[in-house]
Amino acid sequence: MIASLRQLFSRSIRARLIAMISAIVVSIVCLLTLVIALLEANILRHESDRQLSQSLEQSGALFTASSRIRGHQVNRNEPLRYHQQQR
């Protein structure tokens, strides 16, 4: 099979030209696929970092609010100041 391909390429200029163009097209497609994959991975990493920081911020706010409410339930004489501090 390799011998017949070698013989075909040695005889036909059109076959060599088609093979070279095909190789160029395949290499360009592979390069563009790699670039797009790297860009999308970078976007995905930034979005996941943003969502993680947002989730941590929300969890911290929820924990702070629940601890203040629990503290208010323990000591009913102290007024709840959660709304005053958020402004």
N, C-alpha and C positions, 0 to 999 in steps of 0.2 A: 504494500500500500504506500509506504514512504517512497519507494523507488518510482512508483507510477506518478506520485505527486511531484517528485523532483523532475521527472521527465516532462511532465506537463508544464511546469514553471520554466524549464530551460527552453522549451520550444515556443511558448505563447507569451507574447508581450501583454496581451489583454488579460491573461490569467494572473500574471505578476502584478499588473496595475490594479486589478480587482482585489487581490490579496493585500496589497499595501494599503489601499483605501479602506478596506474592511478592518485592517489592524489599526489604522488611525482612528476610525470611527469608534471602535471598541475601546481604545485607550481613552479617548475623549469622554465617552459615556462613563467609564469607570472613574475617571478623575472628577467629573461633575457629581457623580453619585457620592464620592468620598467627601467632597466639599460640602454638599448639601447635608450629608449625615453629620458632619462635624458642627456645622452651623445650627442644626436642629438640636443636637445634643447640648450645645451651649445655651440655647434658648430654654430648653427643658431644665437644665441645672439652675439657671437664674430664676425661673418660675417656681421651682420646688424650694429654693432657698427663701424666696419671698413668702410663699405659703407657710413654710415652717416658722419663719419669724412672726408672721401674723398669728399663727396658731399659738405660739408660745406667749405672745403678748395677750391674747384673749384668755388663755389659761391663767396667766398671772393676775389679770384683772378679775376673773371669776373667783380665784382663790382669795384675793384680797377682799372682795365683796362678801364672800361667804364667811371669812374669818371675822369681819366686822359685825356681820349679822349675828354670828354665834357669840361674839363678845357682848353684843347688846342684849342677847337673850340671857346671858349669865348675869350681867349687871344691869338691871332694868332702870337704875337711877341715872345712868349716863346716856345722854341723847345720841342718836345715830347721826354721824357727821359725814356720811358717805356722799351725799349730794352736794354738800358744801365744798368738798375737796375736788370734785370733778370739774367745777366751773373754772 
